[in-house]
């Protein structure tokens, strides 16, 4: 997966993006199922996750929204300028994820 095609400047940080996922690694028990996904969007943009069957698109989205029992490590998740790395499902939902 690659980051959006707009150019990033050195001054742009994850907290300045509307929604940013950086270096997401998802695990089920000891097994890593997603490795190093990064993407970001500005407010009003649309992002699509594409891939073949079994590419763990749904696992990625449900983990970000905290709707699964999968865990993630070594990642940053920002939404509307606020870190969402350690939020529970109800907090992610309340924030709008």
Secondary structure as UniProt FT lines:
FT   TURN            10..11
FT   HELIX           14..16
FT   STRAND          19..28
FT   TURN            29..30
FT   STRAND          31..41
FT   TURN            43..44
FT   TURN            53..54
FT   HELIX           57..64
FT   TURN            65..66
FT   STRAND          71..73
FT   STRAND          76..79
FT   TURN            80..81
FT   STRAND          82..83
FT   TURN            85..86
FT   HELIX           89..95
//
